[in-house]
Amino acid sequence: MIGGTKVPKNDIRIETYGTVDELNSWIGLINDQLKDDSFQSELREIQDRLFTIGSSLATDAEKEPKMKLPDLNDGDIKFLENRIDVMTSELPTMKNFILPGGHVAVSSIHITRCVCRRAERLAVNMQQHNLFVDEKLIQYLNRLSDYLFTLARYAAQKLGVEEIAWKPRII
């Protein structure tokens, strides 16, 4: 950890920032699959924020880090909310639950959304174990998962892929 604190490999802090690292890798894969300039800059911005989150989670709050670490701010959360609003305005109204699939990029975005939700749950778990986690970090992960859901729908539309509506089996 940043600051030199020794913890076991299965420590909740390690698990949480490891999941954020996994999330960041999935976003890199999405960026490679979409190959769209409009997505690439915002996904790189999100990857930068995830490094900020990872460094925050890897820092022992009781020790002063030797280097200055960046922080999240309200503008980072607002950025995601604004992008959700813009994409949603161009999408048809959802009338069904959507199944992941239809295109490898769309499926990858849905997997990324699930990893993001896991990271959020782990961060909340850290808080419940009285470990310091900045509330903005949890808010950001929450909004990021919503952004990713919207991005999956938006990417499907841009790729000309029909969304797969869930049709529940009724017995």
Secondary structure in CASP SS format (residue, H / E / C, confidence):
PFRMAT SS
TARGET T0000
AUTHOR 0000-0000-0000
METHOD secondary structure of the structure
MODEL  1
M C 1.00
I E 1.00
G C 1.00
G C 1.00
T C 1.00
K C 1.00
V C 1.00
P C 1.00
K C 1.00
N C 1.00
D C 1.00
I H 1.00
R H 1.00
I H 1.00
E H 1.00
T H 1.00
Y H 1.00
G H 1.00
T H 1.00
V H 1.00
D H 1.00
E H 1.00
L H 1.00
N H 1.00
S H 1.00
W H 1.00
I H 1.00
G H 1.00
L H 1.00
I H 1.00
N H 1.00
D H 1.00
Q H 1.00
L H 1.00
K C 1.00
D C 1.00
D H 1.00
S H 1.00
F H 1.00
Q H 1.00
S H 1.00
E H 1.00
L H 1.00
R H 1.00
E H 1.00
I H 1.00
Q H 1.00
D H 1.00
R H 1.00
L H 1.00
F H 1.00
T H 1.00
I H 1.00
G H 1.00
S H 1.00
S H 1.00
L H 1.00
A C 1.00
T E 1.00
D C 1.00
A C 1.00
E C 1.00
K C 1.00
E C 1.00
P C 1.00
K C 1.00
M C 1.00
K C 1.00
L C 1.00
P C 1.00
D C 1.00
L C 1.00
N C 1.00
D H 1.00
G H 1.00
D H 1.00
I H 1.00
K H 1.00
F H 1.00
L H 1.00
E H 1.00
N H 1.00
R H 1.00
I H 1.00
D H 1.00
V H 1.00
M H 1.00
T H 1.00
S H 1.00
E C 1.00
L C 1.00
P C 1.00
T C 1.00
M C 1.00
K C 1.00
N C 1.00
F C 1.00
I E 1.00
L E 1.00
P C 1.00
G C 1.00
G C 1.00
H C 1.00
V H 1.00
A H 1.00
V H 1.00
S H 1.00
S H 1.00
I H 1.00
H H 1.00
I H 1.00
T H 1.00
R H 1.00
C H 1.00
V H 1.00
C H 1.00
R H 1.00
R H 1.00
A H 1.00
E H 1.00
R H 1.00
L H 1.00
A H 1.00
V H 1.00
N H 1.00
M H 1.00
Q H 1.00
Q H 1.00
H C 1.00
N C 1.00
L C 1.00
F C 1.00
V C 1.00
D C 1.00
E H 1.00
K H 1.00
L H 1.00
I H 1.00
Q H 1.00
Y H 1.00
L H 1.00
N H 1.00
R H 1.00
L H 1.00
S H 1.00
D H 1.00
Y H 1.00
L H 1.00
F H 1.00
T H 1.00
L H 1.00
A H 1.00
R H 1.00
Y H 1.00
A H 1.00
A H 1.00
Q H 1.00
K H 1.00
L H 1.00
G C 1.00
V C 1.00
E C 1.00
E C 1.00
I E 1.00
A E 1.00
W C 1.00
K C 1.00
P C 1.00
R C 1.00
I C 1.00
I C 1.00
END
